[in-house]
């Protein structure tokens, strides 16, 4: 009887996983195929295979819609946000996980509370705060906080700190003190032990954090739309939205889907490269042989 229930459970799991895979693969495949179709093919059977490889859609996306500039902006903002995030979160997570000090419980509670804040709900206060600071600077003829890629990256990093510190601290807590004791015997100080020993041990978790936050920063739309109004500084998701609006109005769907493919490719490539370590960062811990 137990065996029968176990078999039914396995069948249910496989059916659910296969259904989920199909629901993801079919739309993604359709977008890739649509990106190489001519405009005339869209007025026939939308599910038909393309008759050829129409690379002009990608050329139009780069030349007419300036997707290349949007990609550069997204790459710069994402890289800066990840760098800021790791520089702040790695030491913070290590200290909270491995040291006892006054106020530790308060900071842990603060980090946990940050996990429950939906960033989309605080976009307006962030905008009003930064815009107010810019109005103060305007008296001196300066503008810094709005339409600034570094400030946008700083906001991205700040909103991701709670999740990142929580994940990294959980991993650091799983590592035994034997590593730190061995480093201390070898004459390493706190900083050297943290950078050369503990951070290297946390590499799977760091890779997981980088992947999750890369996906979040690369695809972020609301904050970028709110804080950046200058067209030349817009990130890829915002620029793609403008492209989609323009191409729909012109009933020219090829470049629109080519833009969607350009957005998806970096995330797909990154996921393929690090998929083996994605879950490893959340589960590994302890001494290795």
N, C-alpha and C positions, 0 to 999 in steps of 0.2 A: 504493500500500500504506500509506504514511504517512498519507494522507488518510483512509483507511478506519479506521485505528486512532484518529485524532484524532476522527472522528465518533462512534465507539463510546465514547470517553472522555467526550465532551460529553453523550451520551445517558445514560451512567452518572451523571454529575454532576447532570443535571436530574432524573433519577428519584430520586436520593438526596435532593436538596433538596425536591422535591415531597412525598416520603414524610415527611420531617422536618416540613415545614409542616403536613401533614395530621395528624400525630401530636400536634401542639401545638394546632392550631385546633379540632379536634373536642372534646377534653376541656374547653378553655376555653369554647367555645360552649355545651356541654352544661351547664356550671356556671351560666352566665348565664341559660339557659332554665330550669334547675331552680330558680333563685332566685325566679322569679315564678310558680311553680306552687303550687296548693293542695295540702294534705296528701293529699287523696283521689286526686289525679292520680298520686301516687307509687306507689299500689297497683295502678294499671293498667299501661299500657305506659310504662316509664321513658324510652323514646326518642321518645315522642309529643310533638308541639308543645304548648305550654301553651294552654289554652282562653281565657285572658285574662291581664291584667297584675295579679297579686296583690301590690300594694305593701305589704300588711299584714306580709309576711315581713320587710321592711326596718324597718318600725315596731317590730315585736317584737324585732328584733335590737338596736335602739337603746334601747328602753324596758325590756324584760325582761332582756336580756343585758348592758346597759350598754356596748355597743360604742363609743358616743361617748366615754366616759371612756378606753377602751383606745386609741382613735385619738389622743386628745389626748396621752396618755403617750408613744405611739410617735413622734408628731410632735415633741414636746419633746426626747426622747432622741436622735432622729435628727438634729435641727437642732443640738443641742449637740455631738454627736459629730462632725458634719461641720465645725463651726466650729473645734473643738479640733484636728481632724486637719489642716485646711488651714493654720491658724496655725503649727503645728509643722512640717508636712511641706514646705510651699512654700519657706521659707528654708533648711531642711536640704538639700533636693534641689538648690537653686540653688548653695549653697556647695560641696556635694560635687561638683557637675558643673563648676563654673567656676573654682574656686580650688585652688591647690596649698598644702598645709600639713601639718605633722607630725601623723601619726595618721590621715590621710585614707584610706589603704589599710585600716587597721583598721576604721574606721567603715563603709566600703563592704562589707567582708567581713561585718561584723555585720548590715548591712541584708540582704545576700544570704542569710545564714543564717536570718534571720527569715522569709524566703519559704517555707522548708521546714517551718515549725512549724504543725501543725494545731491551731487554737485549741480545738477540742473536747477535745483531749487534756490541756489545761492548765486546764480549768474548775475541777476539784477543788482544785488548788493555789491558784488565785486565790481560791476560796471560803474555804479554810482560812486564807489570809493575811488577808483582809478581816474574816472572822469573829473571828480572833484579835485584830486591832486593836480591833474593837468590844468584845470582852470586856475589854480594857485600859481602854477609855473607860467601860465600864459601872460601874466603881468610882466614877466621878464622876457617874453618872446620865445619861450621854450615849450616843447611838448615831448614827453618821454613815455608816459604810462600807456597811452592809447596808441594803436597802430605801431606796436613795437614787438618784434618777434621774440626778443629775449624776455620781455615781461609776460608774453603769452606762454612761453616755455616755463617760466617761473610759476605761473598759475597752475599749469598742468602738473608740474612736479609737486606743488604744495597739496593739491587735491588727491594725489596718489600716495602721499606719505603714510597715512594710517594703515592702508592695506599692505604696503610694502614692509613697513616696520613690523607689523603683526606677523607676516609670513616669515620674514627673516629671523625674528626673535624666536619664533617657535622652532625653527631649525637649529639655531645656536643652542637653545636649551637642551636639545637632544644629544649634543656632543659631550662626551665625558671630559672631565677636568684633566685627564691624563695628558692630553695634547698641550695644555697650558703649563702643566707641571714640567713636562719634558722640555718645553721651550725656555722655561725659567731656569732649569738646570744648565741649559746651553748658554745662558747669559742674556737672553732676550728680554727687553722691557715690555711694558704693556702695549705700546704702539706697534712695536715690531711683531709681537705675538699676534696681535689682531690682524695686521696686514699680511704677514708672510705665512701664518699658520691657519688661523681661523677663517679668513676670507677664502683661502684656497680650499679648505674643507667644505665651505659653503657654496662652492661653484655651481652644483646642480640647482640649488635654491636661487642663486643669483640669476642663472639663465632663465629659470621659470619667471622670475620677477621681470626681467628684461622683456621676455616675450609678451607677457600679459600687458605690461604697460606700453610696449611698442604698439600693440594692437589698439589699445585705448587712445593713445596720443595720435596715431596715424589716422584713425577713423573719426576723431572728435570733430563735432560740427557746431554745437550750440555756443560754446565759449569762444571759439574762433570767429564765428559770425558776429558775436556781440562786441568783441574787443578789437577787431581789425576791420576797418571800413575801406582802407586803401586797397584798390584792386591789385596793385603790384605786390602786395604783401599777403594776400589771401592764401590760405592753405588748400590742399587738394580737395577735401570734401566740399568746402564752400565753393571753390572754383568749379568743381564738377556739377554742383547744383545750378550754377549760372549757365554752364554748358548745356545741361539737360533742358533748362527752360528755353534757351535760344534754339536748340535743335528741334524741340517739340513744336515750337512756333513755326519753324521753317519746314516741319515734317521731314526732317533729315535725321533718321534714327541711327545710321551707321556710326558716325563720330560719337554719338551719345553712348552707345554700348562699348565703343573702343575706350572711352574715358573710364567706364566702369571696370573694364579689364585692367587698365593701367592702375587703378586704385587697388584692385584685389591682388595683383601679381606680387608685390613686395611681401604682403602678409602670408600668402601661400608659400612663397619660396622660404621665408624665415621659418614657418611652421614645419616644412619638410626637413629643413636642416637640423632643427632642435627637437623634433617630436619625441625622440627616444629619451630625452632628459626632461621632458615637460612635467611628467608626474613624479619623476625621480626626486626632484627638488622638494616635494612635499612629504616624501616618505622616508628618505634616507637619513640615517643618523647612527651615531655610535662608532666604535672602533672598526677599522678595516684590517683585514689580514694582509 
